[in-house]
Amino acid sequence: MNRFTQYLLILILSLAFGGMAYLMTESFIFLGAVILSFVLGLSFFVRPLLLKFGERERKRHEGYRFVNSFIISYSSNQSLEKAYQAASEYSGSELSEIFKAIESKDIPARLDYLVSYFDNDLYAMFLSLFHLYEEQGGDLLAISKGLLDEITRVEEAGDASSRESYKSLRDFLLLWVFSLAIFLFLRYGLANFYGSLIGNPVFLMTIGLYFGFFLISLIVYAIRFSESKPRLMKGASHEKAA
């Protein structure tokens, strides 16, 4: 999903929530306030966190496939070039651009360079084992058997965790959809009673708190879902530490 589509989706969701706020309150002030709040909240907090989660998952998959393919390929043909080519087949657009940028380097230098991209302990361990093999020789597959078992375990555990995360996200969103549906039922199913509440300051405050809590819960859930903090919160914590 490109950036334009992401922001278009944010706008559509914000307009939908704003429309819900207007149906509940018949207030253009609430309409504008909810739209603006959700556009800002989703753009500056939720979107970056979900992108960060997606990037981390993508690099986890790429790292697993790269290391696994390189070791198995090199063990069978004893060619660094063929092993690197085999490992490079499983790459996204960002990683492919990096491969092109470093193609003038020799294979060990390319592997060293990629540590900054994958940025995880398992790739660093693979690099250490590869350099050990270069220095002492032996059977790379035998040396790396423990590593292959570990990266497979981590990959499977990560996939299981991702499935649980998406299931939890689905359940979380469904709860909010049901709560919005209840408001719509009250709005049209009990129209006479609901009409007496329109314009009541306490009722309007309740609706405002409802949408405020909705937005805050989305941000907090995105933090838990992505297991990271928004950039704005990181900046504030760094300033406090300084």
N, C-alpha and C positions, 0 to 999 in steps of 0.2 A: 504494500500500500504506500503510494508516494505521499509527499508532504501535502500537496493540494487536496488529495482525497481525505487525508487525516483531518485537516482543518475544516473541510466541508462537512465531514461527519460530526465534528465538534459543534459546528454552527447549527446543523440540523437537530442534534440532541438538545442544544440550548434553546432553540426556538420551540421545540416540543415541550420542554419543561416550562418555558415561559408561557406557552399556550395553556398548559395545565394550571399554572398560577393564576392566569387571567380567568379561566373558567371557575376557579374556586373563589376568587375575590371580586371579579368584574372590575379590576383596577388596572389601569394602564401603567401606573407607577410600579406595581408588583410585576407586571409583564416585563418592563424594561429592566428592573433591578435583577430579576431572576435570570434573564437572558445574559446580561452583562456579567453577573457573578459566575455563571456556569461557563461562559466563554473563557473568562480569565482563569478560573479554577482548573478546567479541563486542559487548557492550553499550557499553562505554566507549571502545573503540578502533575496531573494524571498522565498526560501524553508523554512527557519525558521519562517518567518512571516505567511506563509500559514499553517504551522504546528501549530503555536500558535492560529490562527483563528480556525482551526479544533478542537483543544483541548478545547478552550473556548466554542464552540458550543456543543461539546460532554458533557462537564460538566453541561452546562445549561440544556440540555435534561435530563441528569441523575438526577440532583438536583430536577427538576420538578417532574419526575416520582417517585423518592424516597419519597419526602415529601408528595405528593398526595396519594401514595399508603399506606404509613405508617399511616397517619391520618385516612383515610377511613377504613383501615383494623382494626386499634385499636378501632375505634368507634363501629365497628360491633361485635368484639369478645373479647374486653377488655383484650387482651393478648399481652404484649410487645414482646414476642418471636415470635408469629405468625405475628404480624405487621411488625417486623424487617425482617422476612423471606420473607414476601410478597413484601416489599419495595426493598429487595436485589435481587429480580428476574430480575429487569431491570438495569443491570449493564454491563459495558464493561470489558475488560480484566484487565485494571489497577485497577478499583474499586473492581473487584472480588479478586485481590491479597490483597488489603487493608482489605477487609472483612475477609479473611483467617488470616491475621496477627493480627487482633484484636478480634478474636473469643473467646479468653480466658477472655475478659472483660465482665462486665455486660452491659445490653442494654443501660442505660443512659450514661455510660462511652464511649461506641461505638459511640453514637450519638454526644457526645462532641468531640470525636476524629475526626469525619468526617468534622467538621467545617473547618479544615485546608485544606481538599481536595476540597470541594465545593467552599469555599472562596467567598461567596457572601452574601449580606445583607438579602436576603429572607430566606436563610437557617439559618442564625443567628437569624432571627425573629422567625422562626419555633422552634429553640432550646429554645428561651426565653419563648415562649408560652407553650412548653412541660414542662419546669421546673416549670412554674407557675401552670400548671395543677397538677404536682406532689405534689406541696406544698398545694394547695387550693382545689383540686378536681374539680368536675363539669363535664361538657360534653366537651370532647376534640374537637369534631366536631363543636360544637357551638362556642367554644372559637376561633377556627381556621378558621371559615367561611370567615372572611375578608382576612386572609392570603391565603386561597385556591383561592378566587376570584382574588387576586392580582397576585399570581404566574401563574394562568391560563392566565391572561391578558398579563403578561410579556412574557410567552411562545409563545402565539399567535403573539404578536408584534415582538418577536425575529424571529419567522419563517417567518413572512412577510418581515422583514428587510433582512433576509438571501436570500429570493427569489429575492428581488430587487438587492441585491449585486451581485448575480450570473448572473442576467440578464445584469447588467451593465458591469460585467467582460466579458461576451460573446460579447457584443457590442464593447467594447474596443479592444478585440482581433480581431474581424472581421475587424475593421478599419485598423489595422496593416496588416492583411492578404491582404486586398484590395490594400494597398500601395505597398506591395511586388509584388502583381500580376501586378500592373502598371509597375513596373521596369522590370518584366519579359516580358511584352508586348513590352516595348521599346527596350529591349535587342534583341528580336527575330522578332518582328513585324516591327521595323525600324532598321534592322541590319546594313545597310550602314551608316545611320546617327550615330547610336550608336558606330559603329566601329571607327569613327573619334574622339570619346571622350576618348577611352581607352588610358591610359597613360597620359592624360592631368592632370596636378597637381591640378587645380581647381576642376575638376570633381572627382578626387580621394579624395580630401579633403571633398567634398560634400557627397560622399558615406560614408566616415569615420564618419562625423557628423551625418549622417542618422542613422547608426547603434549605435553610441554612444547615441543619443537621444532616440532610441528605447529601449536600455538597461536601461537608466535612468528612462524612463517613466514606464517601467515594475516595477522597484524598488519603485518608488513613488506611483504607483497604488497599489502595494502590501501593502505599509504602510497605504494607505487610506482604502483599502479593509479589512485589519486585524485590523485597528484602534489601532495599536501599532508600536513601533519603533524597528528597528533591534538592536541586542545586541551591535554591534560595535558603533552605534550612542548613545546608552544609556551610554556606557562606556566613550565616549568622553564628553557627557554632565555632567556626574558625576565628571570627572576630571576638567572640567571648573568651576563647582560649588565649588569644593574644592579649 
